[in-house]
Amino acid sequence: MALAKIKKGDHVIVLAGRDKGKHGEVIEVRPNEDRALVRGVNMVRRHQRQTAQEEGGIISKEAAIHLSNLALEDPRDGKPTRVGTKVLEDGTKVRIAKRSGEVIPEKK
């Protein structure tokens, strides 16, 4: 279990698998499993039983993808980059893109 450098709200690119090259936003990170859910990536079809709140049938939803198959999108040019950290003059710790040196904006 490694420290996840990808957070919820980040824009990522898939590096391997059937969705290689696709872009998406991270919906959820599961650090205990080293996996993340990415919007519109790794879609699977599931049979769902009808309930009072939801309709039954076959639905499509995102499945978790391993963090090693994801790379953060560089804020400058949109290509895959590794993540580093840097402490600014005012003492705040920020994530930076190794490719361009740009600060990765925090999503709230």
NORBEL-V211070 format. One record per residue. N is the residue number from 1. RES is the residue in three letters. SS is DSSP state (hx for helix, st for strand, lp for the rest). PHI is phi in whole degrees, 0 to 359 (none if undefined). OMEGA is omega in whole degrees, -180 to 180 (NA if undefined). Layout:
# NORBEL-V211070
[[N | RES | SS | PHI | OMEGA] [N | RES | SS | PHI | OMEGA]]
This chain:
# NORBEL-V211070
[[1 | MET | lp | none | -179] [2 | ALA | lp | 263 | 177] [3 | LEU | lp | 288 | -177] [4 | ALA | lp | 285 | 178] [5 | LYS | lp | 267 | 178] [6 | ILE | lp | 256 | -177] [7 | LYS | lp | 238 | 177] [8 | LYS | lp | 300 | 180] [9 | GLY | lp | 96 | 179] [10 | ASP | lp | 289 | 173] [11 | HIS | st | 264 | -174] [12 | VAL | st | 234 | 177] [13 | ILE | st | 237 | 179] [14 | VAL | st | 277 | -176] [15 | LEU | lp | 266 | -175] [16 | ALA | lp | 213 | 178] [17 | GLY | lp | 103 | -175] [18 | ARG | lp | 290 | 179] [19 | ASP | lp | 258 | -178] [20 | LYS | lp | 306 | 179] [21 | GLY | lp | 94 | -180] [22 | LYS | lp | 285 | 178] [23 | HIS | st | 252 | 176] [24 | GLY | st | 186 | 179] [25 | GLU | st | 259 | -180] [26 | VAL | st | 286 | 179] [27 | ILE | st | 271 | -174] [28 | GLU | st | 207 | 175] [29 | VAL | st | 245 | 178] [30 | ARG | st | 246 | -174] [31 | PRO | lp | 296 | 180] [32 | ASN | lp | 292 | -180] [33 | GLU | lp | 257 | -174] [34 | ASP | lp | 57 | -178] [35 | ARG | st | 227 | 179] [36 | ALA | st | 215 | 172] [37 | LEU | st | 260 | -179] [38 | VAL | st | 240 | -177] [39 | ARG | lp | 299 | 176] [40 | GLY | lp | 81 | -178] [41 | VAL | lp | 241 | 179] [42 | ASN | lp | 58 | -179] [43 | MET | st | 285 | 177] [44 | VAL | st | 233 | 179] [45 | ARG | st | 255 | -177] [46 | ARG | st | 233 | 173] [47 | HIS | st | 278 | -179] [48 | GLN | st | 235 | 178] [49 | ARG | lp | 285 | 180] [50 | GLN | lp | 288 | 175] [51 | THR | lp | 234 | 180] [52 | ALA | lp | 294 | -177] [53 | GLN | lp | 268 | -173] [54 | GLU | lp | 239 | 178] [55 | GLU | lp | 279 | 179] [56 | GLY | lp | 274 | 177] [57 | GLY | st | 125 | 180] [58 | ILE | st | 261 | -179] [59 | ILE | st | 244 | 175] [60 | SER | st | 256 | 177] [61 | LYS | st | 211 | -179] [62 | GLU | st | 283 | 172] [63 | ALA | lp | 254 | -179] [64 | ALA | lp | 292 | 179] [65 | ILE | st | 236 | -176] [66 | HIS | st | 292 | -177] [67 | LEU | hx | 298 | 180] [68 | SER | hx | 292 | 179] [69 | ASN | hx | 266 | -180] [70 | LEU | st | 241 | 173] [71 | ALA | st | 224 | 178] [72 | LEU | st | 293 | 179] [73 | GLU | st | 274 | -180] [74 | ASP | lp | 295 | -179] [75 | PRO | lp | 297 | -177] [76 | ARG | lp | 280 | -174] [77 | ASP | lp | 240 | 175] [78 | GLY | lp | 78 | 179] [79 | LYS | lp | 265 | -179] [80 | PRO | st | 296 | 179] [81 | THR | st | 217 | 172] [82 | ARG | lp | 273 | -175] [83 | VAL | st | 245 | 174] [84 | GLY | st | 233 | 177] [85 | THR | st | 237 | -178] [86 | LYS | st | 209 | 177] [87 | VAL | st | 259 | -180] [88 | LEU | lp | 282 | -178] [89 | GLU | lp | 299 | -179] [90 | ASP | lp | 279 | 175] [91 | GLY | lp | 94 | 179] [92 | THR | lp | 278 | -180] [93 | LYS | st | 263 | -179] [94 | VAL | st | 233 | 174] [95 | ARG | st | 271 | 178] [96 | ILE | st | 235 | 176] [97 | ALA | st | 275 | -179] [98 | LYS | lp | 297 | -176] [99 | ARG | lp | 293 | -174] [100 | SER | lp | 245 | -176] [101 | GLY | lp | 83 | 179] [102 | GLU | lp | 289 | 174] [103 | VAL | st | 284 | 178] [104 | ILE | lp | 276 | -177] [105 | PRO | lp | 294 | 179] [106 | GLU | lp | 279 | 177] [107 | LYS | lp | 263 | 178] [108 | LYS | lp | 243 | NA]]
